[in-house]
Amino acid sequence: MSDGCLASTRPMVSVVLPCLNEEAAIGACLQKILDTFDRARLDGEIVVCDNGSTDRSVAIAEKMGARVVHQPERGYGNAYLKGFASAKGRYLVMGDADDTYDFTMIPAFLDKLREGDDFVTGSRYLEGGHARIPFLHRFFGNPVLTKILNVLFRTAYTDVYCGYRAFSRRAYDLIQPVSPGMEFNLELAINAGLAGLKIAELPIQLAERKGESKLRTFRDGWRSLRMMLIYCPNKVFFLPGAVSLALGCAAHLVSLAGLIQFNEKPLGTATGIFGTIFSVVGFQIMSVGLHAKTYSWSRRFDKNNKGLGTFYDWFRLETGLLLGGGVLFIGVALLGFLVWEWVESGFAPLSHPEWASLGATLVIVGGGTIFSSLFISAMSMKKI
């Protein structure tokens, strides 16, 4: 380790490497980092987070002077969370311990941070550095996920899954990652955009990997896609939910007014059933969207969202309970009246069955509003 790293209790930069059985590569990685520290006269430290290695990885890292911390909970994200929590540097650099990344570029990453960028990520697609990415990841997985993320979050990444990145401690504290697995990288990129950080990319070349890859193509791809859907409630939840709810309300109005007829008979029952389906599905989708939005807001990514702020200026748990209870009461009263009418008629077919569909819709939406209000109140407890 460099003299500066040993002498300083607060190094300028911490290079954090997750490690799981990387004895074939970790020694070469550490040597490149140490040589880079010496050549660039950097006050730096290396933090290796062992994720349960059963080979000589830990012994090699300790022999070469790296500070080794242990994370018993398996997972790429878990290893980084522990590593970053243990790091002492003002700037944080992350990279894999498989000798695929060129750690001689650490000064270039730090230069971008000193120039004013908050989040600097490598890109293997800017200057043809992606040749060694596995075929399926190179042409389908990574480009597709990058494109989806850019569309959903209005970012401009070219390589959202690159694991070679640098950022300040302040930026990391704003990003607040929590993902335990491979989607950790994706969460960093998403949260950097949501937090309004200044993002920059540097072209990098990917070397041949040493040791066994820990990637699981389809599992990790699905977890990444799932994260993006949860983190983008407006496009994923609110828009389709609002459309479905509007269609449901329109169907109920058409049903009650008898506007659609076949052979001079209104199609109230069938239309009312579709009204219930669309209304309930739309309401549930929008509720989930509001939960996701509240989660984002509680983590400060939507701190300047005026619409959500206005909603919470109005919303209280009591408001939600009263609203949901009122809708539920109306639905129960309507269904109760229809049951009474049905019994009084000697169980003859209802004269206006479309009202039963409306009553069922109100009961479901009212009950959902009550429990959704309880959940939202719990999630936003610090805000209200």
C-alpha positions as CSV (number, residue, x, y, z in Angstrom):
1,M,0.0,0.0,0.0
2,S,1.2,3.5,-0.7
3,D,2.7,5.6,2.1
4,G,-0.2,8.1,1.8
5,C,-2.7,5.4,2.4
6,L,-0.9,4.1,5.4
7,A,-0.4,7.6,6.9
8,S,-3.8,9.1,6.3
9,T,-6.9,8.2,8.3
10,R,-9.0,9.9,5.7
11,P,-7.6,9.0,2.2
12,M,-8.6,10.9,-0.8
13,V,-9.8,7.9,-2.7
14,S,-11.1,4.4,-1.8
15,V,-11.1,1.7,-4.4
16,V,-13.7,-0.9,-3.4
17,L,-13.6,-4.4,-4.9
18,P,-16.2,-7.1,-4.2
19,C,-14.6,-10.6,-4.1
20,L,-15.9,-14.1,-4.3
21,N,-13.3,-16.7,-5.2
22,E,-11.1,-14.5,-7.4
23,E,-7.6,-15.8,-6.5
24,A,-6.8,-16.1,-10.2
25,A,-7.2,-12.3,-10.7
26,I,-7.2,-10.3,-7.5
27,G,-3.4,-10.1,-7.2
28,A,-3.1,-8.6,-10.6
29,C,-5.9,-6.1,-9.8
30,L,-4.4,-5.0,-6.6
31,Q,-0.9,-4.6,-8.1
32,K,-2.3,-2.3,-10.9
33,I,-4.1,-0.2,-8.3
34,L,-1.1,0.1,-6.1
35,D,1.1,1.0,-9.1
36,T,-1.4,3.6,-10.1
37,F,-1.5,5.1,-6.6
38,D,2.3,5.5,-6.7
39,R,2.6,6.9,-10.2
40,A,-0.2,9.4,-9.7
41,R,0.9,10.2,-6.1
42,L,-2.7,9.4,-4.9
43,D,-3.5,9.2,-1.2
44,G,-5.6,6.0,-1.6
45,E,-6.8,2.8,0.0
46,I,-8.0,-0.5,-1.3
47,V,-11.0,-2.1,0.4
48,V,-11.7,-5.7,-0.6
49,C,-15.1,-7.0,0.5
50,D,-15.0,-10.7,0.7
51,N,-18.4,-12.3,0.0
52,G,-17.6,-15.8,1.3
53,S,-14.5,-16.9,-0.7
54,T,-13.3,-20.4,-0.2
55,D,-10.0,-20.0,-2.1
56,R,-6.9,-17.9,-1.4
57,S,-8.5,-14.6,-2.4
58,V,-8.5,-13.2,1.1
59,A,-5.0,-14.3,1.9
60,I,-3.7,-12.7,-1.3
61,A,-5.5,-9.4,-0.6
62,E,-4.2,-9.2,3.0
63,K,-0.7,-10.0,1.9
64,M,-0.7,-7.2,-0.6
65,G,-1.9,-4.7,2.0
66,A,-5.5,-4.3,1.1
67,R,-8.0,-3.8,3.9
68,V,-10.3,-6.8,3.8
69,V,-13.9,-6.6,5.2
70,H,-16.3,-9.5,5.2
71,Q,-19.9,-9.7,4.1
72,P,-21.5,-13.0,5.0
73,E,-24.7,-12.2,3.1
74,R,-24.2,-13.3,-0.5
75,G,-24.8,-10.9,-3.3
76,Y,-22.9,-8.4,-5.6
77,G,-24.9,-5.5,-4.1
78,N,-24.4,-6.7,-0.5
79,A,-20.7,-6.9,-1.0
80,Y,-20.6,-3.3,-2.3
81,L,-22.9,-2.0,0.4
82,K,-20.5,-3.4,3.0
83,G,-17.4,-2.2,1.1
84,F,-18.6,1.4,0.7
85,A,-19.7,1.6,4.3
86,S,-16.2,0.6,5.3
87,A,-14.4,2.9,2.9
88,K,-12.9,6.1,4.3
89,G,-12.1,8.0,1.1
90,R,-13.6,11.3,-0.1
91,Y,-13.9,9.7,-3.5
92,L,-15.1,6.2,-4.2
93,V,-14.1,4.0,-7.1
94,M,-15.8,0.7,-7.8
95,G,-14.5,-2.1,-10.0
96,D,-14.5,-5.9,-10.3
97,A,-11.7,-8.1,-9.0
98,D,-11.6,-10.2,-12.2
99,D,-8.9,-8.1,-14.0
100,T,-11.3,-7.0,-16.7
101,Y,-11.1,-3.3,-15.9
102,D,-8.0,-1.0,-16.5
103,F,-7.3,0.4,-13.1
104,T,-4.6,2.7,-14.5
105,M,-7.6,4.9,-15.5
106,I,-8.4,5.7,-11.9
107,P,-6.8,9.2,-12.2
108,A,-8.9,9.9,-15.3
109,F,-12.1,9.1,-13.3
110,L,-10.9,11.4,-10.5
111,D,-10.1,14.2,-12.9
112,K,-13.7,14.2,-14.1
113,L,-14.9,14.3,-10.5
114,R,-12.6,17.3,-9.7
115,E,-13.9,19.0,-12.8
116,G,-17.4,19.0,-11.4
117,D,-19.0,15.7,-12.4
118,D,-20.8,13.8,-9.6
119,F,-21.1,10.4,-11.1
120,V,-18.6,9.0,-13.6
121,T,-19.2,5.7,-15.2
122,G,-17.1,3.7,-17.7
123,S,-18.6,2.8,-21.0
124,R,-17.5,-0.2,-23.1
125,Y,-19.6,1.0,-26.1
126,L,-18.1,4.4,-26.8
127,E,-14.8,3.3,-28.5
128,G,-15.4,-0.4,-29.2
129,G,-14.4,-1.7,-25.8
130,H,-17.3,-4.2,-25.7
131,A,-15.7,-6.9,-27.8
132,R,-15.1,-9.2,-24.8
133,I,-18.6,-8.9,-23.4
134,P,-20.4,-12.3,-23.9
135,F,-22.4,-12.3,-27.1
136,L,-25.9,-12.3,-25.5
137,H,-25.1,-9.5,-23.1
138,R,-23.2,-7.5,-25.8
139,F,-25.9,-7.3,-28.4
140,F,-29.1,-7.9,-26.5
141,G,-29.1,-7.7,-22.7
142,N,-27.0,-4.6,-22.0
143,P,-28.1,-2.5,-25.0
144,V,-31.8,-3.3,-24.5
145,L,-31.7,-2.6,-20.7
146,T,-29.7,0.6,-21.3
147,K,-32.3,1.8,-23.9
148,I,-35.2,1.0,-21.6
149,L,-33.6,2.8,-18.7
150,N,-32.8,5.9,-20.9
151,V,-36.4,6.0,-22.1
152,L,-38.0,5.6,-18.7
153,F,-35.7,7.9,-16.8
154,R,-34.6,10.4,-19.5
155,T,-30.9,9.6,-19.1
156,A,-28.3,9.2,-21.8
157,Y,-26.2,6.2,-20.8
158,T,-24.5,4.0,-23.4
159,D,-23.5,1.2,-21.0
160,V,-25.7,1.1,-17.9
161,Y,-24.2,-2.1,-16.6
162,C,-20.6,-1.2,-16.6
163,G,-19.2,-1.9,-13.1
164,Y,-16.3,0.6,-13.3
165,R,-17.4,3.8,-11.7
166,A,-16.4,6.7,-9.5
167,F,-18.3,9.2,-7.4
168,S,-17.9,11.3,-4.3
169,R,-19.0,10.3,-0.9
170,R,-21.7,13.0,-1.0
171,A,-23.0,11.6,-4.3
172,Y,-23.1,8.1,-2.9
173,D,-25.1,9.3,0.1
174,L,-27.6,10.9,-2.2
175,I,-27.9,7.8,-4.3
176,Q,-28.7,5.6,-1.3
177,P,-28.5,2.1,-3.0
178,V,-30.1,-0.9,-1.3
179,S,-30.1,-3.7,-3.9
180,P,-28.5,-6.9,-2.7
181,G,-27.8,-8.5,-6.1
182,M,-26.4,-7.7,-9.6
183,E,-29.1,-5.0,-10.1
184,F,-27.1,-2.9,-7.7
185,N,-25.2,-1.4,-10.7
186,L,-28.5,-0.5,-12.3
187,E,-29.8,1.1,-9.1
188,L,-26.7,3.3,-9.0
189,A,-27.4,4.6,-12.5
190,I,-31.1,5.1,-11.9
191,N,-30.7,6.9,-8.6
192,A,-27.9,9.1,-9.9
193,G,-30.4,10.4,-12.5
194,L,-33.3,10.7,-10.1
195,A,-31.1,12.6,-7.6
196,G,-30.1,15.1,-10.3
197,L,-26.4,14.3,-10.2
198,K,-24.1,15.5,-13.0
199,I,-23.3,12.3,-14.9
200,A,-20.4,11.6,-17.3
201,E,-19.1,8.6,-19.2
202,L,-15.5,7.6,-20.0
203,P,-14.7,5.1,-22.7
204,I,-13.0,2.0,-21.4
205,Q,-11.6,-1.3,-22.8
206,L,-12.7,-4.6,-21.3
207,A,-10.0,-7.2,-20.9
208,E,-10.5,-10.9,-20.8
209,R,-11.9,-12.2,-17.6
210,K,-9.9,-14.4,-15.2
211,G,-11.9,-16.9,-13.2
212,E,-15.6,-17.9,-13.3
213,S,-18.3,-15.3,-14.1
214,K,-20.9,-14.7,-11.4
215,L,-23.5,-13.4,-13.9
216,R,-26.8,-15.2,-14.4
217,T,-28.1,-13.9,-17.6
218,F,-31.9,-14.3,-17.4
219,R,-32.3,-14.1,-13.6
220,D,-30.2,-10.9,-13.4
221,G,-31.8,-9.5,-16.5
222,W,-35.3,-9.9,-15.1
223,R,-34.3,-8.4,-11.7
224,S,-33.0,-5.4,-13.6
225,L,-36.1,-5.0,-15.6
226,R,-38.2,-5.4,-12.5
227,M,-36.3,-2.6,-10.7
228,M,-36.8,-0.2,-13.6
229,L,-40.5,-0.8,-13.7
230,I,-40.8,-0.2,-9.9
231,Y,-38.7,3.0,-10.1
232,C,-40.8,4.6,-12.9
233,P,-44.3,4.8,-11.6
234,N,-45.6,7.5,-13.9
235,K,-45.1,5.6,-17.1
236,V,-45.5,2.1,-15.8
237,F,-48.4,2.6,-13.4
238,F,-50.2,6.0,-13.5
239,L,-50.8,6.2,-17.2
240,P,-52.2,2.7,-17.8
241,G,-54.0,2.8,-14.5
242,A,-55.7,6.1,-15.4
243,V,-56.7,4.9,-18.8
244,S,-58.2,1.7,-17.3
245,L,-60.0,3.6,-14.6
246,A,-61.4,6.0,-17.1
247,L,-62.7,3.2,-19.3
248,G,-64.3,1.6,-16.3
249,C,-66.1,4.8,-15.3
250,A,-67.3,5.3,-18.9
251,A,-68.6,1.7,-19.1
252,H,-70.6,2.2,-15.9
253,L,-72.1,5.5,-17.2
254,V,-73.0,3.8,-20.5
255,S,-74.5,0.9,-18.7
256,L,-76.6,3.0,-16.3
257,A,-77.8,5.2,-19.1
258,G,-78.7,2.3,-21.3
259,L,-76.8,3.8,-24.3
260,I,-75.8,0.4,-25.8
261,Q,-78.6,-1.8,-27.0
262,F,-79.0,-5.0,-29.0
263,N,-82.3,-6.0,-30.5
264,E,-83.8,-3.0,-28.6
265,K,-82.5,-4.4,-25.3
266,P,-79.9,-2.7,-23.3
267,L,-76.6,-4.5,-22.6
268,G,-76.5,-3.1,-19.1
269,T,-75.3,-6.3,-17.4
270,A,-72.4,-7.1,-19.7
271,T,-71.3,-3.5,-19.9
272,G,-71.5,-3.1,-16.1
273,I,-69.3,-6.2,-15.6
274,F,-66.6,-4.7,-17.9
275,G,-67.0,-1.4,-16.1
276,T,-66.2,-3.2,-12.8
277,I,-63.2,-5.0,-14.3
278,F,-61.6,-1.9,-15.8
279,S,-62.4,0.3,-12.8
280,V,-61.0,-2.1,-10.2
281,V,-57.9,-3.0,-12.3
282,G,-57.2,0.7,-13.0
283,F,-57.7,1.6,-9.3
284,Q,-55.3,-1.1,-8.2
285,I,-52.6,-0.1,-10.8
286,M,-52.8,3.5,-9.7
287,S,-52.6,2.5,-6.0
288,V,-49.5,0.5,-6.7
289,G,-48.1,3.5,-8.6
290,L,-48.8,5.8,-5.7
291,H,-47.0,3.4,-3.3
292,A,-44.0,3.3,-5.6
293,K,-44.1,7.1,-5.9
294,T,-44.3,7.5,-2.1
295,Y,-41.3,5.2,-1.8
296,S,-39.4,7.4,-4.2
297,W,-40.4,10.5,-2.4
298,S,-39.5,9.1,1.0
299,R,-35.9,8.5,-0.4
300,R,-35.9,12.2,-1.7
301,F,-35.7,11.4,-5.4
302,D,-39.0,13.3,-5.9
303,K,-38.3,16.0,-3.3
304,N,-39.3,18.7,-5.8
305,N,-42.4,16.9,-7.1
306,K,-45.1,19.6,-6.7
307,G,-47.9,17.3,-7.5
308,L,-46.9,14.7,-4.9
309,G,-46.2,17.5,-2.4
310,T,-49.7,18.9,-3.0
311,F,-51.2,15.5,-2.5
312,Y,-49.5,15.0,0.8
313,D,-50.5,18.5,1.9
314,W,-54.1,17.3,1.5
315,F,-53.7,13.6,2.4
316,R,-53.9,12.4,5.9
317,L,-54.6,8.8,7.1
318,E,-58.0,10.1,8.4
319,T,-58.8,11.6,5.0
320,G,-58.1,8.3,3.3
321,L,-60.1,6.3,5.8
322,L,-63.1,8.7,5.5
323,L,-63.0,8.7,1.7
324,G,-62.6,4.9,1.5
325,G,-65.3,4.3,4.2
326,G,-67.7,6.6,2.4
327,V,-67.3,4.9,-0.9
328,L,-67.5,1.5,0.8
329,F,-70.7,2.5,2.6
330,I,-72.4,3.7,-0.6
331,G,-71.5,0.4,-2.3
332,V,-72.8,-1.7,0.6
333,A,-76.0,0.4,0.8
334,L,-76.6,0.0,-2.9
335,L,-76.0,-3.8,-2.8
336,G,-78.1,-4.1,0.3
337,F,-81.0,-2.3,-1.4
338,L,-80.7,-4.6,-4.4
339,V,-80.7,-7.7,-2.2
340,W,-83.8,-6.4,-0.4
341,E,-85.5,-5.7,-3.7
342,W,-84.5,-9.2,-5.0
343,V,-85.9,-10.9,-1.9
344,E,-89.1,-8.8,-2.0
345,S,-89.7,-9.8,-5.6
346,G,-89.5,-13.5,-4.7
347,F,-86.0,-13.9,-6.1
348,A,-87.0,-12.7,-9.6
349,P,-84.3,-11.3,-11.9
350,L,-83.3,-7.8,-11.0
351,S,-84.9,-5.1,-13.1
352,H,-81.6,-3.1,-13.2
353,P,-78.7,-5.5,-12.7
354,E,-76.2,-2.9,-13.9
355,W,-76.5,-1.3,-10.5
356,A,-75.1,-4.4,-8.9
357,S,-71.9,-4.0,-11.0
358,L,-71.6,-0.4,-9.8
359,G,-72.2,-1.5,-6.2
360,A,-69.5,-4.2,-6.4
361,T,-67.1,-1.7,-7.9
362,L,-67.7,0.8,-5.1
363,V,-67.2,-1.9,-2.4
364,I,-63.9,-3.0,-3.9
365,V,-62.6,0.5,-4.5
366,G,-63.7,1.7,-1.1
367,G,-62.1,-1.2,0.8
368,G,-59.0,-0.9,-1.3
369,T,-58.8,2.9,-0.5
370,I,-58.9,2.1,3.2
371,F,-56.1,-0.4,3.2
372,S,-54.1,1.6,0.7
373,S,-54.3,4.7,2.9
374,L,-53.0,2.6,5.9
375,F,-50.0,1.4,3.8
376,I,-49.2,4.9,2.3
377,S,-49.4,6.4,5.8
378,A,-46.9,3.9,7.1
379,M,-44.5,4.5,4.2
380,S,-44.7,8.3,4.4
381,M,-44.7,8.5,8.2
382,K,-41.7,10.9,8.1
383,K,-43.5,13.2,5.7
384,I,-46.9,13.7,7.3
